Each structure stands twice: as structure tokens, then as C-alpha cells.
Amino acid sequence: MKNTTFYTETIALRIDESNPNHHLWNNNGTWWLHYTICPTPVTAERVRRSLKTKCLAKARKYRDDILYKLLHEPGRIAA
């Protein structure tokens, strides 16, 4: 009999309430989002996505929308 192990992808999010720009960085005028996904217990993958905006307010909204979807997808657990 085979022994099969299934892993659930987890997301490593550390949110600093005192920093409204957490997970954001500005690269030559364009805002980017970055976070870490752990596909297995022994691996980690950094994800960086362009938010394709130069407006900080829009970048914060896009970040919040993306992170909300990631945290509420079935099979994903916030770490």
C-alpha cells in the first residue's frame, strides 16, 4: 500500500498595523505587492506582483483585494 501525503499551501502574511503600506513597495514610480507562499512545509516562494498603478491609494486597495482573495480561497490557510 502506498503512503500518500497531501499538503495545503499556506500564505505567510505579517501585517504591521502601524504601517499602512505593508507588503507594498515602489519600484521607479509603480507600486508592487509582495508576499510569501509556502507550497509545502519545507519550501517557500516569494511572490511579487505589479499593481500597475502609480497611485498609492489605488495600490493599497488592490493589495487589500488580492490579499483578501488569497486568505479566503478554499485550501489556503494564513500562517
N, C-alpha and C positions, 0 to 999 in steps of 0.2 A: 504494500500500500504506500502510495506517495504522500509525503507530508508537504502541504502547500501553505504558504504564508501570504496573506494579503495585507498590504499597507494602505493606510489612509494618508493622503497628502495633508500636511499641516502648513499653516502660514505663521511665520514669526513676525508679529507686529508689536513694537514697543511704542506706545503713544505717550508723548510728553505733553500733558495738558497745558503747561506753561509756554509751549512752542506751537503756535498755530500753523507753522509751516513744516511740521514733522512729515517725513517721507517725501519732501519736495526739495528740489534743487534747481537753480537757474543756470543753464548752460548757454552762454552767449545770447541771453535775452529770451530763450524759450524754456518754459518750465517743464520739468521731468518728475516722474514719480518713481520711487524705488522701494522695494520690499523684498523679503526673503521667503521662499517656499521650500519646504522640506519634503521631497517626494518619498523618501524612505527615512527610517530612523538614523541612518548613517550618512546621508547626503544632504546637501543644501544647495539651493540655486538662487542666485541674486537675480531679481527681475527689475529691469529698468525700462520704463515706457515714456515716450514723449507725450506730453499732454497737448502739444501743438497749439500752445497759446503763449502770448507774452503778458497776459493779464493775470496778476496774482489771485484776484478774486475768483476768476474762472478756473484757475489751476486748483485752488482749494476745493471748489465744488466738484470738479472732475475727479480729484483724488478721493473725496468722500464717497462719491458714487461708485467708483471702482472698488475701493476697499469694502464698502457695504456689500456689494455683489459677491466679492471673494469670501467674505466671512459668512454669508448666508447661503452659499451654494451647498447642496447636499454632498456629504463626503469630505467636507473640509472643516477643520477644527482650528480655532485660533490658538496659537501657542504663546 
